[in-house]
Amino acid sequence: MTELRLTGSSPMDNLLREALLVLEKKGADYTQGNVDRLANFREVAKATGTTMEQVWEGSEPINSRLVDIINYTLLFGLMVEEKKRK
């Protein structure tokens, strides 16, 4: 996987930088103290007889869902930044 380098100061760069910091700082909260960040997905997949990907994706293809999540999050971040400037 390519390393993500956020060197700019655009609202999108700032939002992505903040998201990465939160993911790092709140990792324990997300995993309930388990070092495996996917533990919750593993448990639900095992309990439901599905895969972790099926638990997460529902009926939409994974790549499509990832792109949607990233794009809508970035667009909403731009809305927030625009509102702050007004």
C-alpha positions, 0 to 999 in steps of 0.5 A, a space after each residue: 500500500 502506498 504511504 499517504 503524505 498530506 503536505 498541503 493545507 487545503 480543507 481536504 488535506 486537513 480533514 484527512 490528517 485529522 481523521 488519521 489522528 483520530 483513528 490512531 488516538 481512538 483505536 482502543 475505543 474502536 476495538 474495545 481494547 483489542 489490538 486487532 482493529 478488525 476484532 468486531 468484524 471478525 466476531 460478527 462474521 463468525 456469529 453470522 456465518 459470513 465474512 468480515 467484508 460481507 459484514 461491512 459492505 452489506 449489498 454494495 461492492 466494497 470499492 464503491 462504498 469506500 469511494 462514496 464514504 470518502 467523497 461524501 465525507 470530504 464534501 461535507 468537510 468542505 460544507 463545514 469549512 464554507 460555513 465557518 468562513 461566512 
